[in-house]
Amino acid sequence: MEVTTAPLWFLAGLVALWLGFRLSHSMHEGAADSRAPLTARTLVTLYCASVCAILLTVAQSDQLPFTIRASIVVLSLSTALMQLLQIWTEKPVPGKDCQGRDVVE
């Protein structure tokens, strides 16, 4: 990848990350009452993984300084983890603990 196209790919990756967060948030909101079907969760997971792969490809550019390449890798992996947690974990129910028991205050 040429050094002149890497910034454009990075900007495109940031827009794709934003969309991934929007989609994963929608899955998280729907997961509270099991409205998010397995097919939708799988498709959003594939989208988020492909965005991570694109950013990791940008990070392999030899023309970019090492610190920027390392930052892109950390950014892509951490956001992928956050998105996957939003997709596959259920939204907490107010007044309940993590095992569904009533919270005594």
C-alpha positions as CSV (number, residue, x, y, z in Angstrom):
1,M,0.0,0.0,0.0
2,E,1.4,3.4,-0.9
3,V,1.9,6.0,1.7
4,T,-0.5,8.4,-0.1
5,T,-3.4,5.9,0.0
6,A,-2.9,4.7,3.6
7,P,-4.5,7.8,5.2
8,L,-7.6,7.4,2.9
9,W,-8.0,3.8,3.9
10,F,-7.6,4.7,7.5
11,L,-10.3,7.4,7.3
12,A,-12.6,4.8,5.5
13,G,-11.8,2.4,8.3
14,L,-12.8,4.9,11.0
15,V,-16.2,5.5,9.2
16,A,-16.6,1.7,9.0
17,L,-15.8,1.4,12.7
18,W,-18.4,4.0,13.5
19,L,-21.0,2.0,11.6
20,G,-19.9,-1.1,13.4
21,F,-20.5,0.5,16.7
22,R,-23.9,1.6,15.6
23,L,-24.8,-1.9,14.5
24,S,-23.3,-3.6,17.6
25,H,-25.2,-1.1,19.8
26,S,-28.4,-2.1,18.1
27,M,-27.7,-5.7,18.7
28,H,-27.0,-5.0,22.4
29,E,-30.2,-3.1,22.8
30,G,-32.2,-5.9,21.2
31,A,-30.5,-8.6,23.1
32,A,-32.1,-7.6,26.4
33,D,-35.4,-9.3,25.4
34,S,-33.9,-11.7,22.8
35,R,-35.2,-9.7,19.8
36,A,-31.8,-9.9,18.1
37,P,-31.9,-13.0,16.0
38,L,-28.8,-15.2,15.6
39,T,-28.5,-14.5,11.9
40,A,-28.4,-10.7,12.5
41,R,-25.8,-11.1,15.2
42,T,-23.7,-13.3,12.9
43,L,-23.8,-10.8,10.1
44,V,-22.9,-7.9,12.3
45,T,-20.0,-10.0,13.7
46,L,-18.8,-10.7,10.2
47,Y,-19.0,-7.0,9.3
48,C,-17.0,-6.0,12.4
49,A,-14.4,-8.7,11.8
50,S,-14.0,-7.5,8.2
51,V,-13.4,-3.9,9.3
52,C,-10.8,-5.1,11.7
53,A,-9.1,-7.1,8.9
54,I,-9.1,-4.0,6.7
55,L,-7.4,-1.9,9.4
56,L,-4.9,-4.6,10.1
57,T,-4.1,-4.6,6.4
58,V,-3.5,-0.8,6.5
59,A,-1.2,-1.3,9.5
60,Q,1.0,-3.6,7.4
61,S,2.1,-0.7,5.2
62,D,5.9,-0.4,5.3
63,Q,5.8,3.4,4.6
64,L,4.0,4.2,7.8
65,P,6.1,4.7,11.0
66,F,6.1,1.9,13.5
67,T,4.2,3.9,16.2
68,I,1.3,4.6,13.8
69,R,1.2,1.0,12.7
70,A,1.2,-0.2,16.3
71,S,-1.6,2.3,17.1
72,I,-3.7,1.1,14.3
73,V,-3.3,-2.5,15.4
74,V,-4.3,-1.7,19.0
75,L,-7.2,0.5,17.8
76,S,-8.6,-2.2,15.5
77,L,-8.2,-5.1,18.0
78,S,-9.7,-3.1,21.0
79,T,-12.7,-1.9,19.0
80,A,-13.3,-5.3,17.6
81,L,-13.4,-6.7,21.2
82,M,-15.7,-3.9,22.3
83,Q,-18.1,-4.5,19.4
84,L,-18.1,-8.3,19.9
85,L,-18.9,-7.8,23.6
86,Q,-21.8,-5.6,22.6
87,I,-23.1,-8.1,20.1
88,W,-22.9,-11.2,22.1
89,T,-23.6,-10.1,25.7
90,E,-27.0,-9.3,27.1
91,K,-28.0,-5.9,28.4
92,P,-28.1,-5.9,32.2
93,V,-31.6,-5.8,33.7
94,P,-32.1,-3.0,36.3
95,G,-32.4,-4.5,39.8
96,K,-30.8,-7.8,38.9
97,D,-27.2,-9.0,39.3
98,C,-25.2,-10.7,36.6
99,Q,-26.9,-14.1,37.4
100,G,-30.5,-12.7,37.3
101,R,-31.0,-12.6,41.0
102,D,-32.7,-9.6,42.7
103,V,-30.3,-7.0,44.1
104,V,-30.9,-6.2,47.7
105,E,-30.0,-2.7,48.5
